[in-house]
Amino acid sequence: MNSEIQQLKSFLQEAGSAVIVSHENPDGDAIGSAIALARMLKELNIESKVWLPGRFPAYYRWMSGSDDISYYSENKNDIVDHLKNADLLFALDLSSVSRTGKMSETLSHFQGKRVLIDHHINPSYDEFDLVFSDITVSSTCELLFHLLDLLGILPKMTKEVAEALYVGIMTDTGSFSFNCNSPVTYEVVAHLVKTGVSPDRIHKMVYDNNHENRIRLLGYALQKMKVLPQHHTAYISLDKAELKKAGSQPGDTEGIVNFALSIKNIVLAAFFSVREGEIKVSFRSKGNFSVNDFARKHFNGGGHYNAAGGSFSGTIEEAVKRFESILPEYVHELAACNEQLS
């Protein structure tokens, strides 16, 4: 790690500007790490610009720095100029540039140094000059905290930066209910709280700040949920017409898949939806069933061991049919996982 930190220091010393990117459908970890890094780069006199593939949920827009973010889906021309003038490209909370979706083609033309900061499985080392990847940390925000510490610039962290990092850790651990078994995570959180973070306020801003349509959409989705007890599986699907009728906004479907997983004796949960003409699938699992492997093998995706995503070319009905047809291959594995959890 020491040699990589020295190399990163060298990159930063030689850089005058940077572009920061993250994945499609950005979550709290993606947004929080991007905002925090942008603020810390400014402390090093490095101008930076955050570019995301598309807009994120309204319940993250209270975060200081969120108004400065640009979106590829709304302005595809300005990012080209930013990339031409930047010395560094930081990719956060993604294992491959392909996870930026349609923005990946534009990013492929970047001529400067590329740095990856991520906690997902199987990072694409070939795409970057420098990779900081650790699947044992709770979130990219926690990993970024450690990097800032190793760089010696953690004392420059403001309350706004600490809040952004806290959002990423909180959301990627489900409010500290999973993926946070290391005492180090809580030591990081304690440091952030000492900086001025108010955990109860941030929790309310993220989780108790829903608009009415989102809650009604959740109710409709749960009514549609299909449970397959013989496969210890449950899934939900929402097509474009259903999302439009509900007045759905970006991010409204985030977390719906977790309700399916919360059912007793369910080991595998999936959520199917339509975004930008493509079927997107979110997978969650319990115990020793790897949805990362499942998504990679069957749905051109990947992610974490118990939380992953994928995509499907076709209709949502075809995607669901494909999913159901695969399940018999895993009937014994899913049953064994459920037995272990009982």
Secondary structure by P-SEA (a helix, b strand, c coil): caaaaaaaaaaaaacccbbbbbbccccaaaaaaaaaaaaaaaaacbbbbbbccccccccccccccccccccccccccaaaaaaaaccbbbbcccccccccccccccccccccbbbbbccccccccccccccccccccccaaaaaaaaaaaacccccccaaaaaaaaaaaaaaacccccccccaaaaaaaaaaaaacccaaaaaaaccccccaaaaaaaaaaaaacccccccccccccccaaaaaaaccccccccaaaaaaaccccccbbbbbbbcccbbbbbbbbcccccaaaaaaaccccccccccccccccccaaaaaaaaaaacccaaaaaaaaaaaac
